[in-house]
Each structure stands twice: as C-alpha cells, then as structure tokens.
Amino acid sequence: MDIFSADWLGLVITGFGTLFLIGEILVNMRGFFGLLGIGFITVYFSAYLETGSFIIMIIIYFIGLLLIIIDGKLLNDGTLATLGLASMLISVALAAPNIYAGLYAVIGVLIGGFSAFFFLKVFKHRDMWSKITLKDQLTKEAGYNSMSTEYQKLVHETGETLNDLRPVGTVRINNKDYSAISNGRWIPKHSKVQVVQVDGTKILVEIMNEQKDNTPS
C-alpha cells in the first residue's frame, strides 16, 4: 500500500513543513529549520504532482511565505501576511489528490503556522515586525527628554481603543488620542485598556483584567 494514499498524511507533512518554515522566520536557527521545512514541503508536492504542476504549486506556496516575510519586515499591517497565508493554503489544497486530503493539508498549514510561535519561547527570535516593538530605546541623551516625560506620565493610565489593535492601533487616554501597541495580542475596538509600559513615545497597552477572559487571543 502506498503510504501517500492516506489522506491524513498531508496534515502531518504540511504541518511540519509550515512549522519549520515559519519557525525559521521567527527564530534564528541558522537555516536549520528552513531546510527541514523545505524538505517536508517538497515531499508533499512531489508526492502528488507531476514535474510541471509541482513547480507551479511550490512557487505559489513560497510566494505566500515571501509575502509573510515582506509584511513582517516592511509593512506590519497584516495585509500581505493574510494574502501569503491564503496563497499557501490554496497551493496545498490544489495539490491534494482529493478534497479530504486537501482539507487535511490546509489544516496542517494552519496548525503548523500557529504552532511555530511556540519557538519564540525557546529560541532567540529574529527582528521580525520590529517596527511595532519597544526595542529602540529613546533616551534623554538622544534628545527625547520633553516628549518622553509627557508620555511617561501615561503609565498605569486607562483608556479606550478607538479601533482594533492588531497589534497596532489608536487609543484615547484622558480625552487625547495616542498611537499604541498591544503585546502581540489582538484587542478589539472599544475595549478598556491600561498603559503598562512607555518607551520614548511608544505606548504598550494591555486589556483590562475584567475583559481578558472574554477577548480572543
């Protein structure tokens, strides 16, 4: 019996492939995760497709991955990342021999992609989406004294989100609007938030405790 005749196998292969490829984007593994991911994805497409179709579908898949990288490095608004994920899902679904295998493959990509974020808790992460982090220190020596002092007073203040924080958005604090970010969490519009950290003019907020249990991660 051909091992690839099992529909569920697509979930395993695309799951591991996407896990390691997204993991390579998120953490610094010196290409090791990337090689593993490419290997799994190549096995998946080559198992079900002829040479011509194989090349087309694997290009579509990696174009999707490239869009995710571009979004993380340049745009940070999630638009290209969404298109990239859609491209990856379409490619594995079309390559599958039947609808059930395609569904398994799509689920594998989703599980693998989201599971890759667990690598951030173990390995050194890359500077992806660095535009929306609080890593750049704005010090008095660098000339950010007056504005920074004003923003420092916002720590522990509460406010309301004027739009969805994904994780960047606008919050209203003391009847004044500020650009703010959440700690990698999607906070819905009109949520009550509290300022937990200020770095220069960058404001980090988190949803108030009473709303956390009812807010999707």
Residue, then its C-alpha position, 0 to 999 in steps of 0.5 A: m500500500d502506498i503510504f501517500s494514499a492516506d489522506w491524513l498524511g498531508l496534515v502531518i507533512t504540511g504541518f511540519g513543513t509550515l512549522f519549520l518554515i515559519g519557525e525559521i522566520l521567527v527564530n534564528m536557527r541558522g537555516f536549520f529549520g528552513l531546510l527541514g521545512i523545505g524538505f517536508i514541503t517538497v515531499y508533499f508536492s512531489a508526492y502528488l504532482e507531476t514535474g510541471s504542476f509541482i513547480i507551479m504549486i511550490i512557487i505559489y506556496f513560497i510566494g505566500l511565505l515571501l509575502i509573510i516575510i515582506d509584511g513582517k519586515l516592511l509593512n506590519d499591517g497584516t495585509l500581505a501576511t493574510l494574502g501569503l497565508a491564503s496563497m499557501l493554503i490554496s497551493v496545498a489544497l490544489a495539490a491534494p489528490n482529493i478534497y479530504a486530503g486537501l482539507y487535511a493539508v490546509i489544516g496542517v498549514l494552519i496548525g503548523g503556522f500557529s504552532a511555530f510561535f511556540f519557538l519564540k519561547v525557546f529560541k532567540h527570535r529574529d527582528m521580525w515586525s520590529k517596527i511595532t516593538l519597544k526595542d529602540q530605546l529613546t533616551k534623554e541623551a538622544g534628545y527625547n527628554s520633553m516628549s518622553t516625560e509627557y508620555q511617561k506620565l501615561v503609565h498605569e493610565t486607562g483608556e479606550t481603543l478607538n479601533d482594533l489593535r492588531p497589534v497596532g492601533t489608536v487609543r484615547i487616554n484622558n480625552k487625547d488620542y495616542s498611537a499604541i501597541s498591544n503585546g502581540r495580542w489582538i484587542p478589539k475596538h472599544s475595549k478598556v485598556q491600561v498603559v503598562q509600559v512607555d518607551g520614548t513615545k511608544i505606548l504598550v497597552e494591555i486589556m483590562n483584567e475584567q475583559k481578558d477572559n472574554t477577548p480572543s487571543 
